[in-house]
Amino acid sequence: MMLSAEITLYPLQDDYLPVIVAFLERLQETATVKFQTFPTCTVLTGEYEQVLKTLGDMMRWSHDTHGKGVFVAKFLPGYEAI
């Protein structure tokens, strides 16, 4: 089943922009699903399991690399957004 997920990262530090840029660069390097970045979010689309695995891997990497952050996500099962 296809899944589209919209995710927004809010780093919990004053200098937040480099954290967001690093997150997007890492996603570009490692993602096995389609994604598109917008001014306020990133949308990932692909097979259900692969989208969830990508999100999990990215959230763990972000926490391990940059510390605490808030992730807000919306999931649209069975829909290919991009």
Secondary structure as UniProt FT lines:
FT   STRAND          2..11
FT   HELIX           17..30
FT   STRAND          34..37
FT   STRAND          42..47
FT   HELIX           48..66
FT   STRAND          69..77
//
